[in-house]
Amino acid sequence: MLHFSRWKTTIIWFIVLLGVVFAMPNILTQRQLDALPSWLPSQPMTLGLDLQGGSYILLEVDRASLVAARLNSVRDDVRLQLRTANIGYTALTETGQVVEFRLRDPAQSAATREALRTLTEPVSGGLLTGGSVVETNLEEPQPGVFRLSLTEQGINYRLSTAVAQSIEVVRRRVDELGTTEPIIQRQGMDRIMVQVPGLQDPARLKALLNQTAQLTFRLVDTQNSAQAVAAGQQPAPAGSELLYSTDNPPQPFLVQRQIMVSGENLTDAQTSFDQQTNEAVVSIRFDARGAQRFGAVTQQNVGRPFAIVLDNQVLSAPNIREPILGGQAQISGNFTVQSANDLSVLLRAGALPANLNIMEERTVGPGLGADSVAAGQNAGIIGAIFVVVFMLAAYGFLGLIANVALFFNVVLLVALLSWLGATLTLPGIAGIVLTMGMAVDSNVLIYERILEERKAGRSVIQSIDAGFHKAFGTIMDANITSLIAAAVLFFLGSGPVRGFAVTLALGILTTLFTAITLTRWLVAYWVKVRRPKEVKRGFFTFVNKTTRIPFMAMRRVAFALTIALSLASIAGLAGMGLNYGIDFTGGTVIEARSKAPEADLAQIRSSLSNIIEGEVQVQEFGSARDVLIRFGSQPADLETPQTSINAVRGALQADYDFERVEVVGPSVSGELAVAAVLGVVGAMLGIMIYVWVRFEWQFAVGAIVSTAHDVIMTIGFLVITQAEFNLTSIAAILTIVGYSLNDTIVVFDRMRENLRKYKKMPIDTLIDLSLNETLNRTIMTGVTMILALAALYFFGGDVIRNFVAPMIVGVLVGVYSSVFIAGPMLIYFKLRPEKADMVEAAQANTAKEA
């Protein structure tokens, strides 16, 4: 395995060179990037919102408003079709998802069915739904009474269409803000994810997204009194409805339901100023059809008030002084320049087909993002220094080779993230640091094998060759189990969790390349040039090779301790419970920074006590100026999303800057909780199947039991510390699952090898032998992981600390379970040497007969 042909060497270093070229833009300034030739890569990694600031908003199309709008449309169509066919009717009503009316003459039933036939004809469902869709069903429950009901299939079709239309409208609105590289994607049947990095004013974005911007021009009903209808002295007449203006206080207007001109006929909208009052107004221009209709209406109704209605609010209702025939008009309404600009943006982008509710919001200020970048960089550098120094001290020159391979490993990982356009989040930085620990583990496996083979009497070259050969399968098995966990994280996670999963998965791939190929080439080159007489270890070792610790003799005590701690963890979970974050409970988390030298926690509690229902947690976070505010989902938000956060902003924004805002609705939190449980179970099931295929079922059971133990212990730690349990905690647990299996697989691989080698050795003795042979590697890997994670914990900042703490506990518990849980399970499930003896006897008999 130490021979490399010229073309293999060329390919290896060509890949490394490509990695350097694609990673280079990440350390260049923008001026240097602009000066690069066009054929060179110039795209650095994309930073996530938690690293550069910005807003993440999950929108949901309001099904109720969509159904209501569709029902109004059906009602208007019924009225138009019956009037056109000269069919008399009465009692036209709409309730739920049904429009019902009664014929004046039941003998016209057949003519009514024919007139309404177009409403019940199937429409093309398009590529998404396929086939055709019937949107309404027509029934005649009794003679002369007709009922049109909306079908679920039709509503779903309209919902899917509304999402597709809304995505384009949202994209146009976001583009008008001048932001760079926004991400707008469909999620599921009725949701839209909007991610706008670097946005300085998330409140303005929400205001733009929260309006449907349905602009209509309608005549004011001057025959009836709007004040009388508003006071309840008389009902609104047929054909008219009561609306209110945007003034403070709002004024009632009685406007006709008939839309004379709609916003669909607009071609442009721009902010301008009224020449007489110098107030900000919105100048609009109609297309040919809209100009014709607008001119006709204004020509026929000179002297009457003409209401300009936006989302069922009257912006203004000026009197028509003269016909407006040029296709241009002005909208006035006590606008500021900013509000006039926003209205222009909404009108240019077009109207949304339905209301969009904000189900989840995560906003990070640019200052906090810069702090996170600095903290992540410091943690990464310090973690790298820890690992590099440790490897040099433990393995000497071989440690130096491992560090060179580790450097190129990180370079290749950064290059892949840049090339794929993947988003680097703060947990993603944790993934890079974790990759360094896992990369070192592969080198430790190889080096320990080399030293072991040398001690067994092989020559230096034979030892090195055998070390790489025997470690290959173990490295593959260990990393594939971690890759399974990363895949589950990606498909079931969201946001930063996905970023961590991508980084972890790519890190596993680069680790396999550097450990199996690049490290082997470097060692082979060293052997070829220097021709060493000995493979020397570094300055220390944790375990002497002659160690024979009787682990299996202690298994009953270890099992008793494990059962006691596991039961205590489960009891604590049932009694105390986890400190669930808003990802699972719904609610709001705000990180604010005082404009004064010190935050006043008591004043914040007092200000929010009359706004927020239930407990409001207010605590200092980091410095004396920083404060963390938490509160649960509010009843007001169920009716009007974002009501509570808007009220909190209004109460605190004079004295505090909002650095980070996370809002998760109760429906989203329930979905995230289900996805989290499925993620853990799915990862463990996938790994168990892989281990079963690669080894035997006893090994698979042992691996899952030991991994379940690690998860339970980690959850027990979270219960005791009451650290916040959120989506990143699930990522930490799944990483623990991957690492624990990684460690267990290494031990199992040695046991499988010894089962073939010592066929008559009792199983408990064989397990002790295997554990002692791999003990130094187990400790070495655990130490490197702890060093990398400790750097993240102490230098990575407050945000990432809760993510790393359970991982540190999981690594320590994983080392314990690999020794005292996984091994004994093979004894309890009867992986005994008698089976091997029978195989050996059968082979001997076969040899004699031959």
C-alpha positions, 0 to 999 in steps of 0.5 A, a space after each residue: 500500500 506504500 507504492 504510488 504510481 506517477 499518475 496517482 501522485 499527480 491526481 492526489 496533489 491535483 485535488 489538493 491544489 484544487 482545494 487550495 485554489 477554491 479555498 483561497 477566496 476566503 482569505 482575500 479582501 474584496 479588492 483582491 477578489 475583484 482583481 482575480 482573473 475571471 477563470 479563477 474561483 472567486 466565491 468565498 463561503 456563504 455566511 449564515 444569518 447567525 454570522 452576518 446578520 439578517 432575517 429568516 422568516 417562515 410564512 404560511 398561506 392563510 387557508 381561511 382567508 383563501 377559502 373566504 376569498 374563493 367563496 366570495 368569488 363563487 358567490 359573485 360568479 353565481 350572481 353574475 351567471 343567474 343575472 345573465 340567464 334572467 333567473 330570479 333568486 333570493 336568500 343568497 348566503 355563504 357559510 363555511 365552504 358553501 354558497 346557497 340560494 333559493 329560486 323564485 321559480 323552482 321550475 327554472 332548476 334545469 336552466 339554473 344547472 345549465 347557467 352554473 355548469 361552468 362553475 362545476 367543470 373540472 380545471 387542469 391541475 397542472 404538473 404538481 397535482 396532475 389530471 383535473 380538479 373539480 373545485 365546486 360541487 352543485 347540489 339541490 337538496 330540495 326543489 328550488 334550493 341550490 348549494 355550491 360547496 368548495 371541495 377539499 381537492 379544489 381548495 388544495 389546488 388553490 392553495 398550491 397555486 397561491 403558494 407559487 404565486 406568492 413566491 414570485 410576489 415575495 421575491 419581487 418585494 424582497 428584491 425591491 429592498 436592495 438586499 443581496 442573494 435572498 433565498 426564497 423557497 417553498 416548504 411543504 404544501 402551504 409554506 414559504 421560507 424567506 432568508 435575507 442575509 445582511 438585512 438591516 431593517 427586519 421590521 420593514 421586511 415583515 411589514 412588506 410581507 404581511 400585506 396582501 396589497 390588494 388595491 381596489 378603486 370603489 365608489 362610496 355609497 352616498 345614499 346611506 350613512 356610514 356613521 349609522 351603520 358603524 353605530 349599529 343603527 342600521 345594517 349595511 345595505 346590499 351591495 355595500 360594506 363598511 370599511 375604515 380608513 387608516 387615519 387615527 382614529 379610523 373613520 368609517 366609510 360605506 363603499 360599494 362592493 363592486 370593484 370598478 378598477 383593481 390593482 391588477 391593471 397597474 403598470 407602475 407605482 412611484 413615490 412623488 410629492 403633491 405640488 400643492 401640499 408638498 406631501 408624499 404621494 404615490 403616483 400610479 399608471 394603468 395599462 390600456 384596459 385599466 386606463 379605459 375603465 378608470 376614465 369611464 368611471 371618473 367620467 360617469 361619476 364626477 362629483 362623487 367620492 371615489 374610495 382607494 382601498 388597500 387590503 380592506 382599508 380606505 387610504 383616501 376617498 377624494 371627490 372626482 372633480 373631473 374625468 381622469 383620462 390619461 391613465 395616471 392618478 395619485 394615491 394620497 393618505 397622510 404618507 411619510 416618505 418611507 410609507 409611500 416608498 413601501 406602498 410603491 414597492 407593494 404595488 409594483 410587486 403585485 398583490 398576494 393571492 392570500 394573507 401570509 402568516 409569519 409562523 417562525 422568525 429568526 433575526 440576528 443583528 449584524 453586530 451580533 453576527 460579527 461577534 459570532 464570526 470572531 468567536 468562531 474564528 478564535 475557537 477554531 484557531 485555538 482548537 487547531 493549536 490544541 490538536 496540533 500540539 497534542 499530536 506532535 507530543 504524542 507521535 513525534 514526526 508521524 504527528 507532524 505528518 498528521 498535522 500537515 494532512 489535517 491542514 489540507 483536510 480543513 483546506 479541502 473542507 473550506 473549498 468544498 463549502 465554497 464550491 457548493 455554495 453551502 451556508 456556513 453557520 455557527 454550528 457549522 464552525 463547530 462542525 469544522 472543529 469537530 472534523 479536526 478531531 475526527 480527522 485526527 482519530 483516523 490518523 491515531 488508528 493508523 499510527 497505533 496499528 503501525 506501532 502495534 505491528 512494529 512491536 510484533 516484530 515486523 520491519 518498519 516498512 511492513 509495519 507501516 504497510 500493515 498499519 494502513 491496510 488493517 486500519 482501512 476497514 475500521 476507518 471506513 466503518 467508523 466514518 460511515 456511521 457518522 455519515 449516516 447521522 449527518 444525513 439524518 440531521 440534514 433531511 430532518 433538520 432545518 436552518 443552522 442544524 442543516 448547516 452543521 450536518 452539511 459541514 460534518 458530512 463534507 468533513 467526513 469525506 475530506 477526512 477519508 481522503 486525507 487519512 487513506 490517501 494523502 497521509 499514506 502518500 506523505 508517509 510513503 514519501 518519508 519512508 522512500 526519502 529517509 529510509 527510517 530504521 525505527 518508528 518512534 513514538 512521541 513524548 508520552 503514551 496514555 496506556 502501556 501496551 502490556 496493560 491487561 485490565 480485566 474489564 469484563 470482571 467489572 462488568 456487573 458493577 459497571 452495569 449496576 452503575 449504568 442502570 442506576 444512572 439511566 433510571 435516575 436520568 429517566 426519573 429526572 426527565 419525568 420529574 423535572 423535565 427538560 428546559 425546552 426552548 422555543 423550538 419545541 414549546 413555541 414562543 419568543 426569545 429576544 437578545 437586546 442591547 441597552 443603549 445605556 451603559 447597563 440594562 435595567 432588568 426590573 424596568 424591562 419586566 415592568 414594561 412587559 408585564 402588561 403586554 405579555 401573558 404568563 411568565 416573562 424571563 429576563 436575564 443578563 446575557 454576557 455583558 451588563 448591557 446585554 439582556 435575554 428575554 423569553 416568553 411563551 406563545 401568546 393567545 393574541 398571536 393565534 389570531 394575529 401572528 406577531 402581535 406580541 413581538 410588535 408590542 414588545 418592540 414598541 415598548 423597548 425599542 427606545 432604550 434597546 437595540 434588538 440584536 437577535 429575535 427568534 419567534 416560533 409558532 406553536 404549530 411549527 414547534 410541534 412539527 420540530 419536536 416530531 422531527 427531532 424524535 424521528 431524527 434520533 430514532 432514524 439515525 440509530 435505526 440506520 446505524 444498527 442496520 449498517 452494523 448488522 450488515 457489516 458484523 453480526 446481529 449481536 454487534 448491532 444490538 450491543 452498538 445500539 444499547 451502548 449508544 442509547 446509554 450515551 443518549 440517556 446519560 446526555 439527556 440526564 446531564 441536560 435535565 440536571 443542568 437545566 440547559 436550554 434544550 433546542 434544535 441545536 441540542 438535537 444536533 449535539 445528541 445526533 453527533 454523540 450518536 455518530 461519535 459513540 458508534 465511531 468509538 464502538 465500531 473501532 473496538 468491535 472491529 478489533 474483537 471481530 479480528 481477534 475472533 478469527 485469530 483466537 478461535 478457542 479463547 473464551 469470549 470474556 478474555 477475548 473482549 478484555 484483550 481487544 479492549 486493552 489493545 485499543 485502549 490507548 487509541 480510545 483515550 487518545 481520540 477522546 482527548 483530541 475530541 475534548 481538546 477541540 470541543 473545549 476550545 469551542 466551549 471556552 472561546 466560541 461564545 455564549 450562543 454555541 456553549 449550550 451546543 457544545 456542553 452536551 457533546 463534551 459529556 457525550 464524548 466522555 460517556 461514549 468512551 465509558 460505554 465502548 468499554 463497559 456497555 458494548 463489550 459485555 452485551 456480546 457476552 449476554 447475547 451469547 457471541 461465544 467461542 463454542 460457535 468458533 470451535 464448531 467451525 474449526 472442528 468442521 474445517 478439520 474434519 473436512 481437511 481429514 476427509 480430503 
